Amino acid sequence: MPILSDAESETGIPKCFSNEPPSETMEEIEHTCPQPRLTLTAPAPFADETSCQCQAPHEKLTVAQARLGTPVDRPVRVYADGIFDLFHSGHARALMQAKTLFPNSYLLVGVCSDDLTHKFKGFTVMNEEERYEALRHCRYVDEVIRDAPWTLTPEFLEKHKIDFVAHDDIPYSSAGSDDVYKHIKEAGMFVPTQRTEGISTSDIITRIVRDYDVYARRNLQRGYTAKELNVSFINEKKYRFQNQVDKMKEKVKNVEERSKEFVNRVEEKSHDLIQKWEEKSREFIGNFLELFGPDGAWKQMFQERSSRMLQALSPKQSPMNSPTRSRSSSRSPSPTFSWLPNKTSPPSSPKAASASISSMSEGDEDEK
């Protein structure tokens, strides 16, 4: 490490370095710091597996220098710590911000142990091993530090060659301090990140506690025992009964939905049938009127047939100048039949009778 000047913070973190040039031996040493992960096919390593053994001096950087890409021969080592219980999108976004603070960053993430967390913050849902593994599989993390300290010490910062500490800017009061990052801020090593509103571990736990009965019934239905869920015998029976009631409600709901669908289909089909019936009715009425209306074809046909029948039943009269007509008109209205025998004077002989019959036949021919 470079030679420090007398100006140091009260916590022992150096505020600046002396202007004394380093020795030739230190100048010749190259940086062997681990590089950021270039592949995501494997989880991030633990710090004790790939600790920084670089012997080259790590000069103190300012935020402005780091953002310009200085130094060029090693990545800027950024540290972020936390509990990371029930690892969620808010945690991932905070780590993404820490990773992208500088052009070439190496992100170290410290995870506190169960003992420290239960002592200073409270009980966790996930144990420390589960929380370590959750961090290892985050794409922004280059290295995970297990059993991280609750308050950062100069020895810890020097051991891991940390350049900057990333955390949200809200004062974090804990372990008898108003802000556990106060000395880091005073040393110029603090870089703030933004919290994600609406998501946190406390919010998730609050949702579970608020809907405890729902989740207890859910897990009972999925095969968990009442003993595993720490549920009493009475509550277990109550939850199982509620599950049965919910199943019945679901069945009734499904039947109602199917009934509605059936009714809708029937209504659609009935509407189509009514529309087709109306169209056919209009067509039938139109055809009927064309046949039997005032000017229909049936009337004309009936009139023609009627006239033909009348003509057949009443033949046409003879012309006025026909000889039959003139002869019949010249006759007297009451013709006398000379052929009729005279009752007072019967024929005296057979010859006279035959003569009268012949005269009668001649009269008939004249009438014809």
RODOLUM-705695 format. One record per residue: x, y, z of N, C-alpha, C in turn. Coordinates in steps of 0.001 Angstrom, whole numbers, plus 500000, padded with zeros to 6 digits. Example, Ala and Ser with C-alpha at 12.3 -4.5 7.8 and 13.67 -1.06 7.14 Angstrom:
// RODOLUM-705695
513190494310507800512300495500507800513200496700507800 512850497750507080513670498940507140512900500030507870 
***
This chain:
// RODOLUM-705695
500841498810500000500000500000500000500877501242500000 500406502361499433501210503585499436501339504142500832 502351504994500993502592505602502295501532506665502529 500844506610503713499761507532504014500315508781504653 499648509853504423500016511100505100499406511105506482 499636512174507197499106512256508560497613512552508578 497082512994507444495652513363507405494822512110507217 494230511641508293493354510485508256492081510822509007 491009510121508668489740510333509369489815509708510745 488834510042511560488810509507512916488648507996512914 488047507451511873487828506009511814489031505260511274 490086505981510869491271505316510361491293505180508864 490196505604508168490166505518506711490942506702506153 491935506490505291492750507596504785491924508521503917 492087509826504114491428510820503276492252511147502043 493568511054502145494421511322500990495721510568501175 496510510532500132497792509846500172498904510887500055 500103510544500551501231511466500497501729511616499071 502396512701498796502945512958497466504304512300497250 504744511535498225506035510873498100505958509824497007 506816509863496037506745508885494947507008507491495461 506322506513494892506548505131495340507923504651494940 508355503632495597509672503073495314509656502375493963 510861502136493433510974501504492121510418500081492153 510547499426493311510052498060493400508544498013493234 507831498976493854506383499018493780505928499410492386 506701500247491680506304500657490339506367499487489368 507266498572489602507429497459488677506353496390488851 505644496415489969504645495386490229503400495677489400 502894494675488723501677494827487916500453494414488729 499307494978488327498049494642489000497575493256488581 497227492478489573496697491123489312495293490967489912 494579492066489963493220492019490521492312491175489624 491360490465490208490408489710489386489626490637488461 489347490161487293488609490946486299487114490629486396 486282491550485922484824491286485935484478490046485121 483386489431485502482943488222484798482549488554483358 483057487759482436482700487932481027481688486897480561 481457485887481359480504484842481010479565484600482168 478326484189481842477321483953482869476958482475482963 477855481626482520477579480195482549477858479568483908 478435480331484832478753479821486168478434480897487187 478095480520488430477803481535489444479054482287489860 478824483422490480479948484236490958480689483487492072 482008483639492147482778482938493186482667483645494533 483020482916495579483129483508496909484488484183497052 484544485145497965485778485912498139486927485038498630 486622484061499486487706483219500000488225482250498942 487508482129497818487978481276496730488827482045495727 488561483341495595489295484155494622489585485534495190 490206485566496331490506486842496973491569487597496189 491515488904496310492466489755495596493838489681496282 494808489059495601496169488928496124497120489907495443 496547490931494840497376491890494111498285492649495085 499582492715494733500564493407495565500858494817495075 500307495169493924500549496513493392499765497528494212 500305498735494321499615499776495110498286500161494454 497254500328495286495938500799494834495808502254495239 496076503140494281496001504552494595494555504948494857 494384505949495710493046506418496049492459507149494855 491193506820494558490512507410493410489390508311493878 489111509304493062487918510112493275486820509588492350 485593509972492649484467509525491823484617510034490391 485096511272490264485268511845488924486311511070488129 487425510710488773488459509935488085487935508561487670 487186507907488561486678506572488250485681506621487087 484910507684487018483944507792485929484610508090484589 485832508577484620486577508801483382487333507561482913 487215506470483678487885505232483287489257505068483881 489569505813484931490861505711485603490720504796486816 491669503883487045492875503597486254492558502666485077 493482502604484169493282501791482973493818500374483136 494642500137484155495278498833484295494559497913485276 493434498356485849492676497511486773491243498023486859 490299497145487237488916497604487406488743498345488723 487724499192488761487370499883489999486571498911490856 487057498692492082486418497707492955485341498403493798 484081498033493532482918498629494202482314497576495135 481991498018496349481442497113497357480007497517497698 479124496522497768477738496730498214477393495625499186 476751495984500293476419494973501292474936495041501632 474474493997502320473076493947502715472711492585503252 471417492423503571470898491153504062470427490298502889 469720490925501967469226490279500745468324489091501053 467437489276502034466459488251502351465317488311501333 464853487138500901463825487066499848464259487907498649 465391487583498092465998488364497009464953488713495944 464791490008495665463728490471494765464296491507493795 463414492074492982463842492995491928464459494268492485 464028494691493677464652495878494278466130495659494572 466468494469495086467877494130495306468639494117493982 468062493470492976468745493357491691468981494724491056 468022495626491165468193496969490585469282497751491312 469356497599492626470416498277493383471796497771492966 471918496450492781473200495897492356473526496290490915 472519496405490078472752496859488707473299498287488702 472745499147489554473245500515489634474693500541490120 474992499709491123476358499668491639477331499156490582 476894498206489786477765497636488755478045498636487638 477075499479487341477203500396486197477602501812486609 478103501977487815478530503309488248479711503828487429 480610502919487063481845503293486366482025502421485135 482824502881484185482996502113482945483531500708483150 484460500546484111485067499243484345485020498947485836 483944498228486247483708497994487672483767496506487989 484257496221489165484263494879489723483425494939490995 482262494274490975481303494408492075481474493289493084 481793493683494312481846492760495440480591492975496285 479940491894496681478710491997497467478927491259498777 478755491991499871478878491393501196477518491023501749 477406489820502278476140489322502835476383489004504306 475566489608505179475745489401506612475213488029507024 475797487485508053475429486149508533474108486200509302 473592485013509615472343484949510380472517485535511778 473645485271512409473846485764513781473803487284513831 474542487942512922474548489414512916473172489973512557 472525489348511596471227489853511150470184489716512246 470130488561512912469154488377513983469439489296515166 470685489630515339471056490488516468470684491944516214 470956492449515005470776493880514748469496494225513946 468936493258513250467777493584512414466562492722512700 466742491451512902465600490589513165465708489277512410 464686488459512602464685487129512017464493487218510505 465120486302509797465020486270508335464203485057507886 463682485158506682462949484037506093463934483019505532 464950483498504820465972482618504242467182482585505164 467799481424505256469023481351506060470201481893505259 471358481983505893472499482641505251472975481901504005 472941480577504031473392479823502861472485480086501653 471203480161501904470268480463500813470489481877500282 470777482789501162471017484173500720472332484290499956 473354483553500386474626483549499639474400483054498205 473685481945498084473461481362496762472626482274495867 471660482964496479470844483891495682471713484981495072 472676485494495821473576486540495300474527486006494252 474987484787494431475935484221493456475331484107492065 474030483960492000473375483761490711472764485042490148 473176486163490687472780487449490111473832487855489084 473392488264487903474310488520486784475243489704487028 474879490621487946475698491818488156476826491592489171 476789490489489874477733490247490972478964489528490432 480150490059490790481414489428490403482016488582491522 481658488918492761482253488192493897481355488367495117 481192487289495916480349487324497105481226487137498333 481032488032499300481782487962500550480837487460501629 481121486276502147480281485696503190480632486288504546 479609486302505433479790486796506807480416488193506798 479782489085506045480284490461505947480040491200507261 480902492163507612480726492903508869479529493855508797 478941494125509960477801495057510004478262496484509794 479420496820510325480026498145510135481382497951509480 481621498679508406482863498513507641484031499126508397 485088498355508473486294498807509167487403499065508155 488415499866508513489539500096507593490245498807507205 490338497861508144490996496601507842490230495818506773 488927495838506875488108495128505877488253495789504504 488228497120504464488361497832503188489725497574502553 490758497538503379492105497312502852492278495858502404 491701494921503137491847493512502788491265493220501402 490131493807501101489454493525499833489716494598498771 490654495517499061491057496545498090489840497305497545 488976497736498434487727498379498033487986499852497733 487497500298496565487632501706496182486423502530496607 485211501976496407483980502718496717482962501767497321 482056502356498110480945501624498719479644502198498152 478796501317497637477531501739497024476365501335497908 475477502296498174474278502046498971473335503226498767 472056503050499113471156504199499004471543505253500037 471201506503499766471701507642500542470937507873501833 469907507079502101469132507266503336469977506832504527 470097507682505574470898507289506744470400505975507344 471326505050507574470979503722508068471421503649509526 470448503863510428470771503861511860470699502439512386 471783501990512972471845500638513527473103500515514363 473100499545515245474266499242516094474744500473516852 473800501269517363474136502439518159474649503605517357 474498503597516049474978504693515210473808505275514424 473859506598514245472819507244513442472925506871511968 474147506574511516474355506194510127475625505362510056 475482504071509757476645503186509739477578503499508565 477142504299507617477993504670506471478548506091506600 478416506664507755478852508048507934480344508211507672 481171507333508233482617507461508059483017507181506606 482268506358505906482556506105504494482262507362503667 481181508024503999480834509266503297481873510349503548 482341510440504777483344511455505099484661511195504382 484967509938504114486212509599503428486099509743501911 484925510106501385484754510279499938484672508963499185 484324507888499875484260506571499235482828506102499014 481866506930499326480464506525499242479860506991497911 479175506067497236478469506391495987477004505979496165 476068506921496074474668506587496355473982505872495182 473047505019495540472154504371494561470710504730494927 469787504426494037468378504758494254467595503515494648 466730503681495643465856502586496054464720502409495047 464209501208494962463056500914494116461806500974494979 460937501921494675459734502097495480458737500971495211 458030500601496272456962499626496130457379498185496292 458662497923496484459120496552496652460237496519497690 460077495640498670461107495428499694460783494124500396 461751493631501139461529492396501885460424492567502912 460396493726503572459347493982504569457970494013503920 457878494592502721456593494629502019456107493216501690 457013492360501240456629490990500888456155490235502134 456875490383503247456465489719504485455123490254504953 454896491550504787453612492143505179452468491542504376 452666491324503097451618490701502272451301489286502765 452348488537503112452134487158503569451390487140504899 451787488024505814451129488068507119449683488532506976 449446489503506107448090490029505917447156488960505356 447657488143504440446842487096503819447276485719504317 447519485634505626448049484393506192447114483220505932 445796483409506151444841482312505973444851481798504532 444975482698503592444969482309502178446157481409501865 447350481824502346448545481033502057448575479732502844 448022479734504067447949478490504833447035477490504132 445879477934503658444968477057502912445619476581501619 446348477476500969447025477120499715448011475978499937 448827476080500989449838475054501229449226473756501750 448132473854502516447439472631502927446895471899501705 446383472652500766445841472058499553446936471432498700 448157471933498822449271471414498030450016470278498718 449523469825499869450101468631500471450886468849501751 451074470107502169451788470342503429450895469950504608 451525469472505666450768469062506849450560470256507776 449575470112508672449307471176509638450508471388510564 451229470305510855452408470431511713453494471247511032 453704471024509737454716471795509004454353473277508923 453057473557508868452605474948508789452353475565510160 452544474783511222452305475265512590450858475745512741 449929474918512236448507475246512271447821474303513256 446925474837514080446223474019515066445217473092514388 444724472113515151443787471135514607442494471812514142 441998472738514952440747473426514605440925474267513348 442030474996513285442273475825512096442469474970510848 443104473809511027443283472930509878441929472504509311 441005472085510214439683471673509747438938472850509116 439097474020509694438448475211509140438974475519507744 440308475453507584440900475748506276440481474714505231 440438473449505633440042472412504672438572472579504273 437725472941505238436324473192504909436194474386503963 436969475428504219436939476587503328437426476228501931 438402475327501865438870474884500545437761474153499793 436999473307500513435890472606499877434814473586499408 434547474585500236433560475602499847434036476359498605 435313476682498566435853477388497396435757476531496136 435979475218496307435854474332495145434421474319494622 433459474255495554432056474277495137431720475600494455 432223476701495001431988478004494370432580478043492969 433748477452492842434389477434491532433579476608490538 433049475478491002432217474666490111430962475417489702 430313476056490687429104476831490372429430477954489393 430559478584489605430975479664488702431199479143487293 431828477973487204432053477382485875430743477036485191 429783476475485998428477476148485419427772477408484944 427852478482485742427219479740485345427835480287484060 429155480209483981429819480704482776429412479888481551 429351478549481736428935477709480614427492477996480228 426640478202481251425236478512480965425118479825480201 425897480805480615425870482086479910426321481917478470 427360481122478281427834480881476915426758480177476082 426073479182476703425011478470475982423868479417475622 423461480243476598422384481198476334422783482177475240 424007482623475283424472483549474240424442482887472863 424861481620472810424828480919471526423389480746471036 422475480384471989421065480221471606420486481537471118 420817482623471806420321483930471379420834484290469991 422103484006469757422650484302468432421948483478467357 421751482168467637421097481319466652419641481720466462 418932482037467569417533482452467443417422483753466660 418356484642466889418352485891466112418534485598464624 419433484683464329419638484319462915418391483652462345 417752482767463135416546482099462654415416483087462417 415260484014463355414201485027463191414455485875461964 415692486238461753416027487050460585415744486281459287 416125484989459278415849484185458086414351483993457886 413604483781459007412153483614458910411504484878458346 411961486037458792411421487290458270411697487421456780 412917487067456381413235487152454960412353486196454140 412183484944454654411345483986453942409885484431453934 409426485030455033408042485502455094407802486599454059 408742487538453985408593488601452985408569488001451573 409449487029451347409489486410450026408193485666449727 407628484958450733406377484221450541405211485170450275 405140486251451052404055487226450868404147487867449492 405347488194449072405529488790447741405076487836446639 405462486584446774405050485593445770403536485397445769 402940485403446980401488485238447075400752486399446399 401255487624446657400612488792446040400771488789444527 401920488301444078402097488227442622401110487264441982 400732486202442722399795485228442172398343485628442395 397995486038443626396603486231444001396244487680444283 397103488604444008396799490003444228395824490561443209 395484491861443323394539492481442376394993492338440938 396254492444440697396785492328439340397607491062439178 397253490054439964398048488843439964397851487987438734 398776487095438514398718486208437353397572485208437478 397233484807438710396146483841438901394811484423438473 394583485724438752393329486360438358393193486403436842 394289486782436211394258486829434743393994485443434161 394651484443434721394436483090434232392992482645434478 392446482995435673391062482632435984390079483305435034 390350484589434744389462485304433808389506484664432422 390718484326431987390811483695430666390051482374430618 390204481550431665389515480279431687388007480460431799 387589481451432573386156481716432709385543482111431375 386254482997430639385741483426429332385663482254428363 386642481367428438386599480197427556385418479292427890 385144479091429170384024478258429585382703478868429154 382582480202429301381351480872428880381149480740427382 382236480911426658382135480757425208381717479341424822 382230478371425581381875476983425279380424476697425603 379912477294426703378540477047427128377523477822426310 377851479018425825376912479840425032377513480100423669 377093479278422584377678479483421249377198480787420635 377892481251419633377613482537418991376298482457418205 375484483576418128374231483659417372374504483727415868 373484483249415029373625483276413562373498484690413056 374048485003411899373951486363411366372516486689410990 372252488009410936370889488495410676370427488172409250 371250488157408246370866487962406853370913486504406413 371028485551407352371052484146406972369680483705406514 369533482772405542368229482346405033367373481695406086 368017480977407029367240480340408088366574481382408938 367340482491409227366811483564410062365620484221409377 365705484470408040364620485174407332363373484310407232 363577482996407066362445482115406974361724481988408285 362517481889409333361881481733410641361126482973411047 361613484170410619360937485405411009359660485634410232 359559485061408984358378485263408161357221484376408601 357571483378409361356521482497409825355680483167410900 354540482628411013353650483144412058354093482635413401 353807483421414454354240483002415772353612481711416237 352512481388415711351858480152416146351574479299414927 352558478576414482352378477781413274351382476666413501 350752476333412403349780475240412437350378474037411768 350229472954412372350761471697411862349654470996411102 349718471073409760348691470481408908348731468966408901 349866468438409368350000466996409353349254466309410468 348873467150411514348172466511412605346835465950412103 346421464853412452345172464254412001343976464964412588 342920464978411849341685465618412286340862464579413032 340658464929414267339939463971415094338498463794414619 337939464847414067336530464745413645336361464006412343 337576464092411535337459463435410230338617462490410024 338625461330410477339705460377410302339798459963408844 340978459469408450341129459076407064340195457914406714 339748458105405598338754457127405185339357455856404634 340602455966404163341218454793403549342707454774403844 343388453658403689344831453599403929345623454507403021 345179454709401820345906455606400908345896457027401409 344794457440401974344730458807402526345652458949403717 345765457934404546346685458005405717348123458100405288 348528457361404311349923457446403846350226458778403228 349250459366402564349451460705401983349643461744403057 348967461665404148349145462632405260350509462489405941 350989461311406061352318461086406702353401461646405832 353302461487404537354328462045403648354334463547403673 353202464156403762353148465629403859353762466128405153 353657465371406222354250465763407531355783465702407473 356301464706406816357749464585406687358330465703405858 357623466112404819358092467226403997358125468512404807 357157468689405687357156469891406532358344469939407499 358676468801407965359858468770408871361130469113408146 361253468655406924362474468985406181362572470474405922 361422471091405658361465472553405423361903473288406672 361524472848407829361929473533409086363412473392409295 363936472263408919365368472080409123366162472958408191 
***
